[in-house]
Amino acid sequence: MTKNTVKTAELLARIDELESRFAFMESTIDTLNDEIIRQSKQISLAENTLRQLSKQLEQLNRNNDGIRPLEEEVPPPHY
C-alpha cells in the first residue's frame, strides 16, 4: 500500500466514526425534543388546572360569607 492509500483509509475510517457519532447525536436530540414536547404539554395542563381551581376557590369564597381570611379567624377554644 502506498502512503496515500493508507491516509485515504484512515480518513475514511474517521469519516465513518464521525457519521456514527452524528447519527447517535441526532437520535439523542430527537429523543430530548420529544421529551420537551411531552413536558410542555404537561405544564400547560397543570397551568390550566391551577387556573380552574383558583377560579373555583374564588367563587367559593364569594359565595360563602362564613369563611373569613386566615388573619381574621379566631383560634378554636382548645388552643
Backbone as CSV, one residue per row, in Angstrom:
resi,resn,N_x,N_y,N_z,CA_x,CA_y,CA_z,C_x,C_y,C_z
1,MET,0.825,-1.182,0.000,0.000,0.000,0.000,0.870,1.247,0.000
2,THR,0.402,2.205,-0.707,1.147,3.457,-0.737,0.733,4.332,0.433
3,LYS,1.495,5.358,0.657,1.223,6.278,1.753,-0.130,6.964,1.565
4,ASN,-0.454,7.319,0.337,-1.739,7.973,0.053,-2.903,7.027,0.304
5,THR,-2.729,5.757,-0.012,-3.792,4.783,0.203,-4.062,4.616,1.694
6,VAL,-3.001,4.593,2.496,-3.149,4.474,3.948,-3.853,5.709,4.501
7,LYS,-3.438,6.881,4.055,-4.077,8.119,4.506,-5.550,8.145,4.125
8,THR,-5.869,7.697,2.921,-7.257,7.664,2.470,-8.070,6.708,3.341
9,ALA,-7.511,5.565,3.662,-8.206,4.596,4.510,-8.427,5.171,5.907
10,GLU,-7.432,5.868,6.435,-7.579,6.493,7.754,-8.657,7.578,7.735
11,LEU,-8.656,8.366,6.673,-9.665,9.422,6.559,-11.069,8.832,6.433
12,LEU,-11.187,7.757,5.674,-12.496,7.114,5.535,-12.961,6.537,6.870
13,ALA,-12.049,5.987,7.641,-12.403,5.454,8.960,-12.853,6.586,9.880
14,ARG,-12.164,7.709,9.814,-12.551,8.857,10.627,-13.922,9.385,10.215
15,ILE,-14.169,9.427,8.918,-15.468,9.879,8.421,-16.562,8.936,8.901
16,ASP,-16.314,7.632,8.835,-17.297,6.654,9.319,-17.589,6.866,10.806
17,GLU,-16.535,7.102,11.596,-16.709,7.339,13.028,-17.520,8.606,13.273
18,LEU,-17.227,9.666,12.549,-17.967,10.915,12.699,-19.428,10.750,12.289
19,GLU,-19.671,10.016,11.225,-21.046,9.768,10.796,-21.809,8.973,11.855
20,SER,-21.142,8.025,12.454,-21.767,7.230,13.503,-22.107,8.112,14.708
21,ARG,-21.167,8.945,15.120,-21.416,9.856,16.245,-22.538,10.835,15.923
22,PHE,-22.549,11.332,14.706,-23.584,12.275,14.296,-24.958,11.617,14.348
23,ALA,-25.049,10.376,13.879,-26.332,9.663,13.909,-26.802,9.471,15.350
24,PHE,-25.884,9.148,16.249,-26.233,8.978,17.659,-26.713,10.300,18.258
25,MET,-25.989,11.394,17.963,-26.383,12.695,18.490,-27.740,13.114,17.929
26,GLU,-27.976,12.848,16.670,-29.257,13.189,16.059,-30.396,12.426,16.736
27,SER,-30.162,11.160,17.028,-31.164,10.351,17.725,-31.417,10.895,19.134
28,THR,-30.350,11.257,19.817,-30.475,11.811,21.172,-31.244,13.125,21.150
29,ILE,-30.953,13.976,20.188,-31.652,15.260,20.071,-33.140,15.029,19.818
30,ASP,-33.474,14.079,18.955,-34.883,13.765,18.688,-35.578,13.272,19.953
31,THR,-34.903,12.417,20.712,-35.475,11.907,21.962,-35.697,13.032,22.962
32,LEU,-34.710,13.909,23.110,-34.834,15.044,24.027,-35.949,15.995,23.582
33,ASN,-36.050,16.224,22.284,-37.099,17.086,21.765,-38.480,16.513,22.075
34,ASP,-38.648,15.207,21.890,-39.924,14.561,22.212,-40.260,14.724,23.692
35,GLU,-39.254,14.608,24.538,-39.468,14.750,25.982,-39.856,16.188,26.328
36,ILE,-39.225,17.154,25.696,-39.556,18.554,25.934,-40.993,18.834,25.514
37,ILE,-41.405,18.292,24.393,-42.782,18.478,23.925,-43.757,17.867,24.921
38,ARG,-43.455,16.660,25.414,-44.327,15.989,26.381,-44.433,16.806,27.665
39,GLN,-43.296,17.291,28.159,-43.296,18.080,29.391,-44.016,19.410,29.203
40,SER,-43.889,20.010,28.039,-44.576,21.262,27.755,-46.088,21.064,27.814
41,LYS,-46.561,19.949,27.272,-47.995,19.642,27.332,-48.431,19.432,28.780
42,GLN,-47.607,18.743,29.567,-47.927,18.524,30.983,-48.006,19.850,31.735
43,ILE,-47.064,20.741,31.475,-47.045,22.040,32.148,-48.282,22.847,31.770
44,SER,-48.638,22.831,30.501,-49.841,23.558,30.067,-51.080,23.016,30.755
45,LEU,-51.173,21.707,30.843,-52.312,21.091,31.517,-52.346,21.483,32.993
46,ALA,-51.194,21.461,33.642,-51.123,21.836,35.057,-51.493,23.306,35.252
47,GLU,-51.038,24.178,34.351,-51.387,25.595,34.449,-52.892,25.805,34.284
48,ASN,-53.486,25.117,33.327,-54.932,25.236,33.120,-55.702,24.738,34.336
49,THR,-55.258,23.621,34.891,-55.903,23.072,36.079,-55.787,24.044,37.244
50,LEU,-54.633,24.631,37.432,-54.427,25.609,38.507,-55.329,26.822,38.328
51,ARG,-55.449,27.311,37.083,-56.333,28.437,36.812,-57.782,28.095,37.174
52,GLN,-58.227,26.908,36.768,-59.601,26.487,37.072,-59.826,26.365,38.574
53,LEU,-58.868,25.774,39.266,-59.001,25.633,40.718,-59.017,26.993,41.414
54,SER,-58.213,27.912,40.933,-58.194,29.264,41.513,-59.545,29.938,41.326
55,LYS,-60.126,29.803,40.139,-61.453,30.384,39.887,-62.500,29.750,40.797
56,GLN,-62.445,28.437,40.945,-63.404,27.746,41.815,-63.253,28.219,43.261
57,LEU,-62.030,28.380,43.709,-61.781,28.838,45.072,-62.312,30.255,45.275
58,GLU,-62.096,31.122,44.292,-62.626,32.488,44.382,-64.142,32.468,44.465
59,GLN,-64.771,31.628,43.649,-66.230,31.536,43.673,-66.724,31.021,45.024
60,LEU,-66.049,30.036,45.566,-66.431,29.511,46.877,-66.301,30.582,47.947
61,ASN,-65.233,31.352,47.888,-65.022,32.418,48.877,-66.081,33.504,48.751
62,ARG,-66.493,33.831,47.533,-67.522,34.855,47.330,-68.891,34.355,47.781
63,ASN,-69.169,33.077,47.534,-70.485,32.523,47.840,-70.659,32.133,49.299
64,ASN,-69.582,31.981,50.024,-69.667,31.526,51.409,-69.126,32.626,52.319
65,ASP,-70.056,33.431,52.854,-69.649,34.554,53.694,-69.128,34.110,55.054
66,GLY,-69.359,32.861,55.445,-68.939,32.384,56.752,-67.439,32.149,56.843
67,ILE,-66.766,32.109,55.739,-65.317,31.868,55.760,-64.611,33.218,55.712
68,ARG,-63.800,33.466,56.718,-63.058,34.715,56.787,-61.606,34.449,56.404
69,PRO,-60.879,35.490,56.078,-59.453,35.315,55.814,-58.762,34.735,57.045
70,LEU,-57.696,34.026,56.858,-56.988,33.345,57.935,-56.597,34.306,59.055
71,GLU,-56.222,35.538,58.705,-55.814,36.513,59.720,-56.978,36.880,60.647
72,GLU,-58.198,36.791,60.141,-59.379,37.178,60.923,-59.969,36.012,61.705
73,GLU,-59.549,34.800,61.414,-60.103,33.635,62.101,-59.623,33.595,63.548
74,VAL,-60.539,33.273,64.449,-60.219,33.140,65.870,-59.790,31.688,66.104
75,PRO,-58.735,31.457,66.877,-58.312,30.069,67.121,-59.412,29.297,67.854
76,PRO,-59.510,28.002,67.636,-60.510,27.198,68.336,-60.271,27.220,69.841
77,PRO,-61.308,26.912,70.631,-61.194,27.023,72.083,-60.114,26.128,72.711
78,HIS,-59.750,25.038,72.091,-58.775,24.147,72.727,-57.338,24.651,72.587
79,TYR,-57.116,25.815,71.987,-55.774,26.379,71.874,-55.428,27.223,73.049
